[in-house]
Amino acid sequence: MQVSLLQCQSSRKPPENLAFIAQQLAQLPRAADEPQLVVLPECSLLFGGHEGEQLALSSTEGADSLFAHLAALAKKYHVYLAGGTIPVTSGDGRVYSRSILFDDQGSELGSYDKLHLFDVDVSDNTGAYRESDTFCAGERISVVPTPFGHLGMTVCYDLRFADLFRALRLQGAELIIVPAAFTKVTGAAHWEVLLRARAIETQCYILAAAQWGAHNEGGRQTWGQSMIVDPWGKIVAQLPEGTGWVQAKLDKQLLAKVRQDMPVCQHNRFAAPQLLATPRK
Ligand SMILES: O=C(O)CNC(=O)[C@H](CS)NC(=O)CCC(=O)C(=O)O
């Protein structure tokens, strides 16, 4: 079964971002009569907007909403679409960073609000990232049954939290999506190794769709290198730089074999915490 990732250079102008995504979807090579999953990066429709812009665009209702635009793309191009993230109002003056999965008719199959917010100092020209000034964190994990397998949802900075990935595996995940906008500096240092480690630990396919390049007249720089990693930790497709797409086929037999040959989930002593809590005599 085929999956695709789009690598975007999104701006704070949703019409421009939508046009780019539609153009890519129109060109995407695809096998006829097979369901197709497409994953978009974090902030695919609105990248770097301030609080006011995020709030103004955060409605999920109405034909002009970002939600409706994503649903329409899924339906028009007949793809299962993981819409990156869009702002959705939380009611407290901030927004959730919500990742929504649509089926190929444009109906919502599942959603996830980013759990870990990027309040981090980075040695780049932005310096202090304070995502929680604008966004509030979600409260639950999400694993969605799909024709491609059970799909676990994460976003960007979540990649650093192995416990989340482990929880998704325990909930049955077989593939895990990571829509992202990693910074150029932290991406160069950590992106590939974290993705491959999460694939090896969870024995899942990892589908990481990234933002790339300089955004909004050079304000922010992101790393790129969208990639598909198999459950053995091998990179099966990647796009280091530039915008475009990455494709690969999922191999369910490989997934089953990796899990059977090396049953780390059953071997994990931390799955039985009482063993470890026993005081030493
Ligand atoms: O705020 C926006 O407009 C778009 N959102 C992002 O770019 C988010 C939050 S600032 N970026 C990350 O989570 C980067 C994580 C990262 O780079 C790492 O973990 O190293």
The ligand as a Tripos MOL2 file, in Angstrom:
@<TRIPOS>MOLECULE
LIG
   20    19     1     0     0
SMALL
NO_CHARGES

@<TRIPOS>ATOM
      1 O1          4.6680   27.8670   15.4770 O.co2     1 LIG1
      2 C1          4.5210   27.6520   14.2790 C.2       1 LIG1
      3 O2          4.1920   28.4980   13.4650 O.co2     1 LIG1
      4 C2          4.8130   26.3010   13.7400 C.3       1 LIG1
      5 N1          5.1500   25.4120   14.7800 N.am      1 LIG1
      6 C3          6.3710   24.9970   14.9310 C.2       1 LIG1
      7 O3          7.2550   25.3630   14.1820 O.2       1 LIG1
      8 C4          6.6300   24.0820   16.0590 C.3       1 LIG1
      9 C5          6.3730   24.8170   17.3070 C.3       1 LIG1
     10 S1          7.2480   26.3640   17.4260 S.3       1 LIG1
     11 N2          7.9750   23.6200   15.9850 N.am      1 LIG1
     12 C6          8.4510   22.5940   16.6780 C.2       1 LIG1
     13 O4          7.7510   21.9060   17.4350 O.2       1 LIG1
     14 C7          9.9090   22.3020   16.4280 C.3       1 LIG1
     15 C8         10.4750   21.1580   17.2090 C.3       1 LIG1
     16 C9         11.9290   21.0650   16.9920 C.2       1 LIG1
     17 O5         12.5030   21.7230   16.1510 O.2       1 LIG1
     18 C10        12.7270   20.1670   17.8470 C.2       1 LIG1
     19 O6         12.1660   19.3760   18.6380 O.co2     1 LIG1
     20 O7         13.9570   20.2430   17.7490 O.co2     1 LIG1
@<TRIPOS>BOND
     1     1     2 2
     2     2     3 1
     3     2     4 1
     4     4     5 1
     5     5     6 1
     6     6     7 2
     7     6     8 1
     8     8     9 1
     9     8    11 1
    10     9    10 1
    11    11    12 1
    12    12    13 2
    13    12    14 1
    14    14    15 1
    15    15    16 1
    16    16    17 2
    17    16    18 1
    18    18    19 2
    19    18    20 1
@<TRIPOS>SUBSTRUCTURE
     1 LIG1         1 GROUP 0 **** ****
